[in-house]
């Protein structure tokens, strides 16, 4: 494994939004795989009001070298004014899976 894998978590307004965004990231070879957790319950302040939302969570598996491009893509294609985008380093895991991830993201001349 030559490149460092990362997980980028993005909350979306619903399952359809998360699936649309995740599929586009995979088609662009910006992510090896995207998974959708259909329902998460989020609590936060927005415009000084407590919000309680049912959202979907998009899990984007990619490489550190593509993380900035993934984040730019998410910001430009997301429905939210300020999308939650959190990046976490993947410190370990199945070496075969991590190698597969790298091959998927580096396809098409990347």
N, C-alpha and C positions, 0 to 999 in steps of 0.2 A: 504494500500500500504506500504510494508515494505522496498523496495529498491528505490533508487532515479533513476528516468528515465532520459535518456539523448538522444540527437539527434546528430548523427555524419554525417557530410556532406562530400561527396567525389566527386570530379570532375573526370570524365572518358572521354576517347577519343571519345566515341559515345554511342548511346543507347544500342547496343548489349553488349558492355563491361559492362555498368552499370547494365543491366538486369542479365547478367551472374554472376556478383559479388554479387548483391543483393539476387538473388535466392539461391546462395551457403550459404550466411550468415543465411538466414532463415532455410534452410535445416539442418544446423549445430546447430540450436537453439541459435545462437549468437545474433540474432535480432528477434524481434517479427514481424516486418514488414519492408519492404524496398519499397520506392517509387522512381520512376525515373521521373525527369523532362527532357524531351527528348532533349531540346536545350537551352543552355545558351551560351552567348558570353563572353569570357574571354580575358582580356588584361593584359599582364605581360611581364617582362623582363626575358629572358633566354639566357645565354651566351652573355650578353651585347647587345642583339637585342630585340626590341619590338616585341612581338608575339600577334597575333589576332587569337583566336581559337574558333571554334564552338565545344562545349563539351556537355556532359550530366551530370546532377547532380543527384547523388544517395543520398537519405535521408534514414538513417539507424536509426530506433527506437529501442533502447535497454536499458539496465540497466547499471548504473555506474560500478557495479561489473564485467561486461563483456566488458567494453570499451577498456581496454588494449588488450584483446584477439581479439576483433573486429579490432582494429588498426593493430595488428600484422598480422592478416589474410589478411587485405586489402593490406598491404605492400608486403606480399609474393605472392599475386595473381593479383596484379595490373600491367598494361602494362607500366606505367610511371616509369621513374627513381626516381622521387621524387613526389609521389602522394600528392595532397592536402587532408589533413584529419583534419577537424575541429570539435571539440566537444563542444556542448552547453548544459547546464543543462536545463531540462524542469521544470519550476517553478510551473506549474499548468496545468489544462486541465480537461477533463472528467474523473472523478474518475473510472467509469466503464471501460473506455478504458485503463487507466493506470493500472488497476488491470489485465485486459486481457493481456496487454503487459508483465507484470511480470510473469503470468502463462505460457506464450509461451516461454519466455527465460529460465525459470527454469525447463522446461520439460526435460525428459531424464536424470535425475539425476543431473542436474546443480543446 
